[in-house]
């Protein structure tokens, strides 16, 4: 007599997003490029062409750089009002 086979359930791992929402135009078209060796991150919107560069440490992820970008944009928008 043998045992019954157990059903194997696969664990689905969630991935971090690669395209984000633009704070200027509201479209989901912001892409973040991390340059590994130089420690720079380039952020660019595909629809309104807003572009910015940041100094990013090697431990900073894409989401961290995007948050720095939105914080900088919102603080500039509040200062201009």
C-alpha positions as a printed Julia matrix, in Angstrom:
81×3 Matrix{Float64}:
  0.0    0.0     0.0
  1.29   3.4    -0.9
  0.65   6.9     0.26
 -1.49   9.4    -1.53
  0.4   11.98   -3.51
  0.46  15.43   -2.1
 -0.54  18.32   -4.32
  2.36  20.72   -4.74
  1.34  24.36   -4.55
  3.63  26.84   -6.24
  4.39  30.09   -4.47
  4.0   33.06   -6.78
  6.6   35.73   -6.04
  5.55  39.31   -6.61
  7.88  41.48   -8.66
  8.61  45.14   -8.11
  7.26  47.5   -10.78
  9.55  48.88  -13.46
  7.3   51.63  -14.86
  5.86  54.25  -12.52
  3.32  57.1   -12.57
  4.59  60.55  -13.52
  3.9   63.28  -10.93
  3.77  65.95  -13.67
  1.43  64.49  -16.31
 -0.22  61.6   -14.42
  0.63  58.98  -17.06
  2.21  55.67  -16.13
  5.35  56.21  -18.19
  8.28  56.96  -15.85
 11.27  54.67  -16.27
 14.25  54.5   -13.9
 17.7   53.48  -15.17
 20.38  52.67  -12.6
 23.97  52.94  -13.76
 25.81  50.35  -11.68
 29.41  51.53  -11.89
 28.89  55.29  -11.79
 26.3   55.37   -8.98
 23.89  57.54  -10.98
 20.22  57.03  -11.65
 18.43  58.57  -14.63
 14.67  59.08  -14.42
 12.68  59.97  -17.51
  8.99  60.22  -18.41
  8.07  58.88  -21.82
  5.09  61.16  -22.39
  6.02  64.61  -21.01
  9.82  64.14  -21.36
 10.64  65.3   -17.81
 14.13  64.08  -16.93
 16.27  64.09  -13.78
 19.47  62.52  -12.46
 20.26  61.4    -8.92
 23.26  60.09   -7.07
 22.21  56.62   -5.99
 24.1   54.27   -3.71
 24.6   50.67   -4.7
 22.02  49.55   -2.13
 19.28  51.89   -3.42
 16.64  50.18   -5.51
 14.53  51.45   -8.37
 11.6   52.2    -6.06
 13.85  54.2    -3.7
 15.1   56.4    -6.54
 11.54  56.93   -7.8
 10.45  58.04   -4.3
 13.35  60.54   -4.17
 12.23  61.87   -7.57
  8.6   62.35   -6.53
  9.64  64.0    -3.24
 11.87  66.44   -5.1
  9.17  67.22   -7.67
  6.48  67.81   -5.04
  8.71  70.01   -2.88
  9.51  72.16   -5.95
  5.82  72.37   -6.85
  4.92  73.52   -3.31
  7.7   76.11   -3.31
  6.43  77.63   -6.57
  2.89  78.11   -5.24
